[in-house]
Amino acid sequence: MLFILLLAWGINHNKPLTPGQGTLTAKGYGGPIEMAMTVSPEGTITGLKVIKHNETSSYISQLDRFLGQFIGRTNRDAMAIGKDIDAISGATITSTAITAAVRERLDMTATDPRTATPLTPALISLALFLIAAIALVRKNNALRWAALIGGFIYFGVMAHTMLSIIQVVQAGLGHIPSFTQDPLWWAILTLTFISALIVGRLYCGSLCPFASVQEVLHQLTRHTHPLTDHITPEIDRKARMTKYVLLFLVTGVCLVLGNAAAANIEPFITLFAGHGSKLALVLLALMMIMAVFNARFWCKYLCPVGALTSLASAFSMSRIRPTKKCTGCGTCSRICPTQAISTDTHGIPSVDAAECIVCGKCLRTCPENALTFGCGCHEKK
């Protein structure tokens, strides 16, 4: 009941600014550029679109990618053209004008007492993480789906704020908002990595908005011949390394360049923020198609955030392990959505903590109830 009340409060207080408050004008090269911008209660840009302009079509064709760089930023973030924001090619004047107008609007919003940051975003996040954790411990699939749907609605649809490699890069560059300015930023990052060290990849398995989209797509088309039937364990193991390569490559490039623009590669940003280049839209469509044939394709092979949480969860205190009741039937390894469970010659399972998303499916499905989740005190001797 408390979670429902908090979520309802969040819905009521996460509305876009009114048209008068949400419109801004930049003095572009071809004349005034009228834009609409929405800002969350935390002061984070959640939407930015051009309403009217007089610019040439060659420049405007690049606007989606340019404006997409502002999504997720607050007045605490640096927005220097050429350093933090990539300008529209050949349109420096227009790019600088739009950036200045956005900065001015953010500063005005930050000083507006009506946008004072409440604790509600952090409390809703905590409630969702607790629901996901309880679902795992109690092997309750209904609760897990409640957490997934809650994460989709709140993190994805309402706040447009989910764990992204952009957030991690911005933190590495020193662009860290205070808790008062952006409690949701702090809640997602801290709760994700604290939970990863305690129970594993809880965010990836039961809270990520894009994960819920992939799961629904795969469930709706579960009779489709799975692509996993044609992927050998050796190919699968090598393919999973791609996400680690992307993690270190993207973060390295961003740190060298001094801005997070290169980290804007994640399809869920395009899906939930509504901004992205043609290439980003193609990637989003491709990942959603692949989710049909291979459960959580993006999560397993390409997600840099998944790579980061995998590294953290490799040291998690609690894991899924077989008990003495295990008969080696192999059911758990067959139904694992991320193929994180392997079996030895006797069929006894071993769970890769780094790849396990602690969805709890194996715990709920084991015919002998022979799997346990914990710190290892019930591990098979």
N, C-alpha and C positions, 0 to 999 in steps of 0.2 A: 504493500500500500504506500509506504514511504517513497519507493522508487517511482511509482505512478504519479504521485503528487509532484515530485521533483522534475520528472520529465514534462509534465503538463506546464509547470512553471517555466521550464526552459523553452518550450514551444512558444509560450506567450511573450517571452523576453528575447527571442532571437529573430524577431521580425526585421525586415530590411528597413532602412531609414525611409521616411516619407519622401515623395517625389521632390518636394522643396529642399529637404535636407540632403537627399541623395544625388542631386544633380550638381555638376561642376563644369566649368568652362575653361578650356586652355586656348591660348593664342597661338595656333599653329601657323605654319608657313603660308597656307592658303586661306587663312582666316580663322574665325572662332571654331573650336571643336567642342560640341556639347556631349557630355558623358553622364552616365548613371552609375553610381557606385553604392554598393551595400557593404555595411560594416557590422560585424557581430558585436554583442555586448562587451566582448573582451578587447575590442579595438582592432580586430583582424579583418582585412579586406576579404570579403567572400564573393564579390562580384564586381566586374568593371566592364562596361560596354559603351560603345560610341552610339549616340542617338542621331547626331547631325554633324556634317563636316563639309569642307570645300577642298579637301586634299586630292591629289591625283590618285588614280586607281592603282598605280604601281606601288605607291606607298601604303595605301589602305589594305592591300592584299596581305601585308605583313603585320597588320594590327593585332590579329588574334594572338599570335605568338608573343608580340611585344606586351600586350595588356596582361597576358597570362603570367608574366613575371611578377606582377604585383599581388596576385592571389596568395593569401597566407601571410602577407607582410603587415607589420604594425608601424606606428610612428617611431618605434625604437629601432627599426631596421634602417641601415644605410641604403640610400637609393641614388648613388652617384652614377650618372650616365658613363658608360664605358668601363666601369669598375664593378658596380653591383647590378646594374641594369644594362643589357645590351640594346643599343639604339637601333631604330629602324634604319636599314641600309640606305644611305643617301638622304636621310631626313632627320638630321641632328637637331634642327630647330624645333621641329614638331615633337620629337622624342623628349627633348629637354622641357618643353612647355607642358606636355602631359604629365611628366614626372613631378614638376613643380606644383601643378594643380592638385595632383593626388596627395603630395606631401602636405600641402596647405589644408586640404580637407581632412586628412588624418589628424593633424594638429588641432583643428577645430573640434573634431569629434572627441579627442582625448581630453579636452578641457570642458566638455559638456557634462554637467552633473548627471544628466539622464543616462549617460553611458558608463557610470561608475560600475566597476567590475564586482559582481557578487561572487559568493563562494559556490553558488549553485552548479556551475560547470564542473568544478572539481568534485562536488558531492555526487553528481550524476555519474561521472566517470568512475568514482569509487564504488558506487552501487552496482554498476555494470560489471566491474571486475569481480566484485564479491559474488554476484549471481553466477558468473562463469566459473569461479572457483568452487562454489557450492555444488554446481552441476557436475563438475569433474569428480569431486570427492564422493558425492551421493549417486554417481552414475545415472544422472537424470537427464535424459535427452530433451525433454520439454523445457527444462530450465536453460539448457545450453542454447536452444533455439530462441528462447526469450532474450538471452544475452546477445545473440547474433542479430536479431531483429532490432533490439534496442541500440546496438552499435551502428547498424545501418541507418536507423532513423536519426539518432542524435549526432554521432560523429560525421556521418556521410551527408544526409539530406539537410539537417538543420545547421550544424556548425561548419560544415565543409572543412573540418579539421580532423585529420587522422594521422597516425604515425607515418612520417615521410622522411626520406633520406635528406630532403631539403631542410627539415628541422634540425637534423643531426649536423649537417654541414654548417648551418647558420650558428649553431652552438659552438662548433669548432672554430668558426671565424670570430667568435666573441659577441655575436648578435643575440644576446640572451635577454628576453624581457623579464621584468620583475614579476613575482607571483601576482601582485595586485593588478598589473596591466594585462596579464594573460594567464589566468589560472588553468585554463584548459590545456595550453601548451605544456605547462609544468606537470599537470595531472597525467596526461597521456605518456609523456616521456618517462617520468619517474615510476608510475604504476606498471608500465610495460616492462621495464628492465628490473625492477624489484621483483615482480612476479616471475620473470624469466629465471632469476637466480633462486627462487624458492620452489616453484612448481613447473617451470618450463615455459614454452611459448603460448601462454594463455591468450595474449592479444591476437596472435596469428590464428589460433584455432577457434576462438569463440567470440571475438569482438571486432575484428577488422571488417569494415563495410564491404570492401572488394571481395573478401573471402566469402561473405554471405552471398554475393552475386554469383560467384563461381560455383558455390555449392548448390544453389537453386538451379542454375543452368544444367549442372551435371545430374541432379536428381530428376529434373524434368525429362532428360534425354538418356536416362540410365540404361535403356535397352539398346542404345547405340553401341556398336562394337568398340570396345575400349582400345585406345592407342597403346595402352600399357602392355597389351598382349604381344606387341611387336618390339618392345624395348627390352633388351637384355639387361641384367643387373650391372654388367660392366659399362654399357653405354649410359645407363641411368646414373651410375656413380660419377662418371666423367661429366655428364651434362649438368649435374647439380653444382659442380664447381664454377659454372658460369656466373651464378649469382654472387659468389665471392669475388670473382674477377671484376664484375661490374661495381660492386661495393667499393673496392680499393681504387679502381680506375676513376670512377666518378668523384669520390671524395678527394682523391689526389689532385685531379684536374681543378676542382673547385677551390681547394686550398692554395694551389699555385696561382690561380687567376685572382683569388681574393673575392670571389662572389659565387653564389649558389645557382647561377643560371644553368650550368651544365647538369645539375642534379634534377632538372625538370623532365624526367624521362618516365615517370610512373603513370600507368594508364588510369589509375583510380583518381588522380588529380583531374584528368580530362573528363572522366565520367561524372564526378560529383561537383566540380567547380564550373564545368561547362565551358572551359577555355582550352585551347590547344591547337597546334598546327595541324596541317593535313597529315603529316607523318604521325603525329600523336594519335589522331583519330584512327589511322590505319592500324597502329599498334594496339589500341584499345579493342578494335573489332577483331583483330587476330587473336588476342588473348582470350576474348570471350568465346570465340569459335573453338580454340584449343581446350577451353574448360569443359566443353561438351564431350570431347574425346579423351581427355586426360585430366582427371580430377586435380584441381588446384595447380594447373600447369605453370602459371605465373609464380605462384608461391614456391614451388619446388625448384624451378630452374633459373628464374630471372630476377626475382624480387631482392633488391639490395637491403631493404629493411628486414626481409626474411633471413638474409645472410647474417645481419647484425644480431638479430634475436637468437639465431642458431648458435652463434659464438658465445652468447651469454648463457643460453640454456644448457650448453655442454657442461656447465658447472652447477647446474641446478641441484638443490638439496633433495628434491623428491623426484622419483621416476616410476615408470610402469615396469613391473618385473613379474616373472612367473613364480608361482608357489609350488609346493610339493605335489599339489593336486593336478598339475599340468600333465596331460597325456600325450602331448606332442601332435595334436590333431592338425595344427597349422591354420586353423580358422582365423586367428588374429592377423597373421601375415597376409592372408588373402583379402581381408576386408579393410586393411589399413589404407586410408585415402592418400597418404603420402608415401607409401611403401617404405616406412621407417622401421619395419619389423622384419628381421631375417631369422631363419631357423637353422639349427645345426643338423647333423646327420640323423639325430633322433627326433627331430621335429620340435625341439625345445626352442622357444622364441628368445630373441635378444632385441631390445629396443634401442635404436640410435637416438639418444636424447636430443642431439642437435637437429635432427630432421623431424622428430615427433612433435606434433602440434597439440598434444594433450587434448584431443577432441573427445576422448573417452569411448570411442566406438568399439575398440577391442575389449575394454572393460565390460561394456554392456552386452557384447555379443558372445563372449567366451562361453561355450556350452557347459564347461565344468566349473565356471566361476573361479578359474585358476590364476587369474591375473590380479595383482594388487598394485595400488598406487601409494607410495610413501617414501620414507627416507632410507629404506633398505632392510629394516628389521624383520620383514616377512619374506625376504628374498630366499629363493629355493636353495637349499643346502646340497 
